[in-house]
């Protein structure tokens, strides 16, 4: 609403009048000091103190001299904004206003406004030449569109007078419209979210993610949630694939930090970002952070004979290769073999140009073990690592030999040779285990032993070796006398033989009388004598048969024996020649021997 004021109360005559001398010699308008200026002040309305007018005018000018006056208009209220403040000038006789310009006080608190000259220019462009329009233009020169609380705006008035005496103008506050301005500060929280992750980490070590959230705005955030959907291959310690942090509130400029511990289940590069979820579907995302997970990947191969004869040196070679992209620190090699076998020789650990093939999975070939803590390995007996690995009872009867391979660099291979010997006919099973310990340094976490295993079976072969001997008890043999043949079968080999059987064939000059031995004769008719087979002949043992015969003729006779067994692919034979003579010949031969 507009407020009308009484013109008589608002008249300012004394503060805007100047004294004029008789003549003017130069323009002194810009050279006057503050002492040469006269100041006047008017406040209205009297009690409310909404508007104050303050004028500055020179105390004295010359006739015809153009000089400046300043009219300062101030809104003295704290909360009332004034609009359409209009002043109305009333000039005295012989006093002429040359120009009016609305300026802004540099120390005012309000907003910048267009100068009165701009209003005049705009009005002049739209004005007609009639007197009514010109009056409106002159009137608009004294208008202040708005005046904020505490703001001051200044009219710069240029004037002149062509007569001496007290000259000046009267200013009326014609009208103004007070307005109560209500202000509410609108603020907004502004989140900054940062996720930090290590650039590289070992597969069996903990990965720590750090999250920093800052409220860079000028208002509290209230409750919100930070989530991180983890990359495939990254899990929390409880096995989840997402991290969630609840934030109760963040004050302006407050920073909150969260730390999460996760593990990688495989090697590779893993990236994810954190997302803060505020109310109203508003989200703030961090930049993606990436971690390259590396690991030492051991492959081991145990090479040796598939079969070998008993008591023969068994030569083995173990190779270990690191196929991973990380160092395998303090790598150990352990070989387990049966107690019955003896370690005859070991070589030195040395580098190998030959690499173990990666991811071999055949039986008796290297198989990478699962990661287990030492505690778990002890409890499970490592049975879960490889179905072919020795069980607890087998390990108890094994001899263990260990070598230090040192640190294996990525792509590096090392080998060692050793020799065993076994005096047992058996399947000799060897186990080679390459391992290194991986865990958090200087932490309370349980260390993890990473192992790779290779198994090899060597068949120890033991064979029987039968020796057949045949001898007669007397030679020559007198007609009608008895002669006994002794048959001996000895197993000189390392293994027992089975189904050992003897068959004898008598010459025509002999007849069967009797026999003895480990088995009975099953057939004694004619010239052939067959004995029952002996089921087993152990290594080093021997069998002895005796066959008694009677001579029935003269001449050279051959006693023939055939030996068969399970180990023999064809019969072995032996013969014993015997001379058969008459009694007369025997005596003659004996007499000759005595004479000689």
Beta strands, then each sheet from edge to edge (+ up, - down):
strand 1: 2-4
strand 2: 19-20
strand 3: 37-44
strand 4: 51-58
strand 5: 60-61
strand 6: 67-75
strand 7: 80-91
strand 8: 95-104
strand 9: 143-147
strand 10: 152-161
strand 11: 169-180
strand 12: 191-197
strand 13: 200-202
strand 14: 207-215
strand 15: 224-229
strand 16: 234-236
strand 17: 242-247
strand 18: 255-264
strand 19: 268-272
strand 20: 274-277
strand 21: 283-285
strand 22: 289-294
strand 23: 298-303
strand 24: 307-309
strand 25: 314-322
strand 26: 328-338
strand 27: 341-346
strand 28: 350-351
strand 29: 367-368
strand 30: 372-373
strand 31: 398-408
strand 32: 413-422
strand 33: 427-438
strand 34: 448-461
strand 35: 466-472
strand 36: 477-478
strand 37: 482-491
strand 38: 497-505
strand 39: 510-516
strand 40: 521-523
strand 41: 528-531
strand 42: 534-537
strand 43: 542-551
strand 44: 555-564
strand 45: 572-581
sheet 1: 1+ 11- 7+ 9-
sheet 2: 2+ 5+
sheet 3: 3+ 4- 6+ 10- 8+
sheet 4: 12+ 14- 18+ 16-
sheet 5: 13+ 22+ 19-
sheet 6: 17+ 15- 20+ 21-
sheet 7: 23+ 25- 32+ 27-
sheet 8: 23+ 25- 32+ 28-
sheet 9: 24+ 34+ 29-
sheet 10: 24+ 34+ 30-
sheet 11: 24+ 34+ 33- 26+ 31-
sheet 12: 35+ 37- 43+ 39-
sheet 13: 36+ 45+ 44- 38+ 41- 40+
sheet 14: 36+ 45+ 44- 38+ 42-
end
